[in-house]
Amino acid sequence: MSVRTFVFDLDGVVYRGSQPLPGAVTTIETLGRLGCQVYFFTNNSSKTREEYIEKLAGMGISCDSEHIMTSSYATALYMVEEHAQGKKVFIVGMKGIREELSRVGMQFVEDGLHEQADFVVVGIDRHFTYEKLVKAQHAILAGAEFIATNRDATFPMENGRVLPGGGTIVSAIEVAVGHPPTLIGKPSTYAMQKVVDLAGVLPDEVAIIGDRLDTDILVANRMGAQSVLVLTGIASREDAQSAPPEMRPDVIIDSLSDLPGLFA
C-alpha cells in the first residue's frame, strides 16, 4: 500500500490510561525514521493539545502542536470559521474545551447567565451533574447552538477497563432538548479533513489507525483513506466482521507492532 501519512487515535491505540500499548512507541519511531508523516487525532476533549504532547513525551513519543488534533481544538477551529469569536458559550466539559475556546476569543457564561449563551459545547465532564444538564437544556431551548465535541460512548483504560465517554453526556442533553447536536469530532469528516490538508496529501494516501468502528474506521471509510483497526481498545475482530459495510476496516491488526510491515 502506497501510504506515507499515518493518523493515530490515542485512547486504546497508543495507550490505555497512562500505559503505552505494545508496539506503540517503537512503531511510531520506525515510521518517523522511514520519513513518514505521523499525526495524532483524539476525540477525547478533556485535555489541551499541549497536555497530550506532554503525555506522549512521557511515554517516549515526540509530537508537536502541528501534528495533533483534538475534538476540542477542532471545535475552536469551527468557531473561527463560523465567525463566532467573542460570542457566548456555555460549556459542559473540562479544561481542554475551555482553554481551546478561550484562545479563539469565546466568552464563557456561567451560573445564572446560561440562557444568554449562543453555543452550548459538550464533551467529557467528570463533574457532570443534573444541574448542568438543566442549564444546558435551558440554553439550547432558548436558542443556543448545540455542539458535541464527540459522541464516543466509552473510552478504554488500564487493565481492560472502560469508562463512560463524552457521548453519554451528549446523549442525555440530546434527549432533554429533542434534537441532535452539530458533531465536530470523528466520525464527522470536518476535523480529519483538516489533518489531511495539513499533511498536504490526498485521503487515499493516508492510513487512519483506530480502535473504534463507529468513529475511527467510519471516518476513514467516509474519506476514502485506508482504515486500520487495532485490537487493543474497544472493538474486537468479531465486531468488525459483523459491522455494517461502512464500518468495516480495510485491515485488522492485533497491535501497532504489525503496522510497519503492512506499508513497507
Secondary structure, 3 states (H helix, E strand, C coil): CCCCEEEECCECCCEECCEECCCHHHHHHHHHHCCCEEEEEECCCCCCHHHHHHHHHHCCCCCCHHHEEEHHHHHHHHHHHCCCCCCEEEEECCHHHHHHHHHCCCEECCCCCHHHCCEEEECCCCCCCHHHHHHHHHHHHCCCEEEECCCCCEEECHHHCEEECHHHHHHHHHHHHCCCCEECCCCCCHHHHHHHHHHCCCHHHEEEEECCHHHHHHHHHHHCCEEEEECCCCCCHHHHHHCCHHHCCCEEECCHHHHHHHCC
